[in-house]
Amino acid sequence: ALVRWQHPLRGMISPDTFIPIAEKTGQMNALTQWVMREAISQYHSWQAQGIELNIAINISAENLKDEFFCQWVLDIIADQNMPIEAITLEITEDAVVANPTTAIRQLSVLRQYGLKLSIDDYGTGYSSLGQLKQLPVDELKIDRSFVQQLMISGDDRIIVNSTLQLAHSLGLSVVAEGVEDQATLGWLRDRGCEMAQGFYLSRPIEASALTEWLTQYKA
């Protein structure tokens, strides 16, 4: 679930522009809560149409600093009758590094209740292997910067291959970001990468367009 701001005068405003402002002005919890409510509403809408989709939602370092955040997440899931296994929360490495003790404690509570957790943009942050081992996560997402040039960069192939082996040895599934051609998708599949996202599969689209895309894909 990717948040986008369609401004009536300025057009599409990138999250890279407004997310840092939301973090600096103390609006990150409100924004994350809005996104989660919208995602849950969309889940139920798809369910009514016979579409079974899990939804991944990004959370920030600011969310994890709030000691009441994980309880709010559990409450909204229960109040909205959302199957907890249908949600994945994605956390960047830096969100954990910023305050590892608090982050690990909060994430451990969420994981205890059955929420799926994922490390987003892996490889761009500063987490150590020791921290990765401590994190109660199920999934690791390899950052697009290592995937987009996979077919022409031997170094990137070594990094991605070793990351796949490391993640699998720790019992984590892997998502490759930034897949933009069939060759890259095939290379990843051959090495046991479980999931992929990127422009080759689809650009980010609105929920109504995704519903149509899924119908065409099934056909």
N, C-alpha and C positions, 0 to 999 in steps of 0.2 A: 504494500500500500504506500504509494509515493505521493507526498503532498505537493501540490502545484498551486500557484497563485495567478489566477487569470484576472488581471487588473483592468477595469473598464477603460482606462485611458492609456496606460503603459503596456498593455498586452501581457504576455507571459513573463512573469518574474521568476527567476531561477531560485530554487531553495538555497543555493550557494550565497544568494544575496540576502534573503530574509531570515534564514535559520540562525545565523550568527547574531542578528539583531534581536531575535526572540530570546536567545540565550542571554545576551547582555542585559536585556530589559526585564528579565524574570518572567517571561511569557511561555517558557518551554513546557512547563507542566500543562498549562491550559491548551497549548497546541497539540501536545501528545495525546491528551485526553480527548480532544475533538476528533483527531485522526482515529483513535481507537473506537470511539462511538460510531463514527461513519463506517469503519471497516466491519464492525459487528452487524450494523444495519444492512450492509451490502451482503454479508454472509447469509443472513436470513432471507434476503431477497433472492439470492441465487438458489438457496435451498428450495424455496417455493417453486422455482423453475426446474427443479431436478438437477441442478448443477452442484457438484460436490467439490468445493475448493477450500484448501487451507489458505490462511492469509498471514503474511509476515509483516510486522510493523517495527519500524526503527524507533529506538529510544536513545536518549542522549545522556551525556555525563551529568547534566543538570538534573534529569529525572532521578538518577541514582543517588544524588546528594540528598534528596527528599526522603526522610525516614518513613513517611507514610505512603510513598509511591507504590510499593509492592502490594500493600493492603488494598489500595485503591484499585489496582489492576485485578486482584482477585475478586473484589466486591463487584466491579462492573461486569466481569465475566459471569458471575453468579446471577446478578440482577437481570442481565439481558439473556439469560438462558443459552449461553454460548458454550459449546463443548470445548473444554480447556485444551484438548489435544489438537483442535483446529487452528490454534494461534501459535505463531512463532514470534518471539521478540528478538530483534537484531541489535547487537551492541558492538560499537567499534572498539578496537584495542585501546585507543586513547581514553575512552570512557572508563575503562577498568583501571588503567595506569594512573589516572588522575586521583583516584582514591580507592586503591585496591581492597582495603579491609571492608569498607562500607559496601562497595560494589559486590564483592564476593558474598557478603552476608545477605544482601537483598536478593541477589540472583539465586542463592541457595534456597531461600524460602520459596521463591517462585517455582524452582525446579522440583522442590519437594511436593508441590501440589500438582505436578504433571505438566507444567508449561514447558514448551520446547524453546530452547535458547540457542542463538547462533552468533558467532563472531563475524562481524561484517568487515569488508575491506581488509582482510588479513594480509599482512606483509607491509602495510604502510605505517603502522604504529610502532610502538616501542616495547611491546610486551616481550618478556623473556619466556623461554621454554618452561621454566619453573612456574611462572604465572599461568601459562596456558594449561599446564597439568592440573593446577588448582581450580580452574574455572569449571563450574557445573554446567557445561554446555554440551549440546548434541551435534552441532554442525559448525563448519568453518567455511567461510566464503572467501575465495582467493580474489584479491583485488584485480580489477580489469587491466591495470598497468602491466601486469605480468602475463596477461592472456591475449591482449590485442595483437601483439607482435610474435605470438608463439611460433608461427610457421617460418619466421625469418630470423629468430633470435635463439641461438643455442643456449645462451645463458638463461633466458626465460624458460626454456624447456626443462633445464636442470632444476631451476627454482620450483616450477610448478610440479614436476614429477616428485621431487623430494618432499614438497608440502603434502601431496596426496599420500605418500607413504607414511609420513609422520602422522597425519590426521587419522588415517585408517588404523595405524598401530595404537592410537589412543582411543579407538572406538568411535570416531567422529565421522559423519557423512560430510561430503564436500560439494559445494556449489561453485562453479567457475563463472565469474562475472566477465562481461565484455566479449562474449562470443559473437563474432561478426562474419564467419564463413563456415562452410561445410567441412573444410579440412581441419579447422580447429576443433569443431564439435566431434569429428571422428577420432582425432588424436586423444582427446579427453576421454571419450567413451572407451577407447582401447585400453586406457590406463585405469579404468574403474571409477572415474568421476561420476558421482550419482546424478548430479543435476547441473543445468547450465542456464544462464540468462544472458541476453544480449540482443543487439539489433538483428542478427541473423534469424532469431526466433520471432521477435516482435519488439517494436519500440514501445515505450510506456504509452498506454492508451486509457481512455476513460472506461468506466465500468460497462456502460452500454455497448461500447465498441468491442470490449473484451467478450461480452456475451455473444455477440455476433461472430467474432473470431473463433470462439470455441465451437459454435454450431457448424461453421465451415470446416474446421479442423476435423470434427467427428465425421462429417460427410466425406 
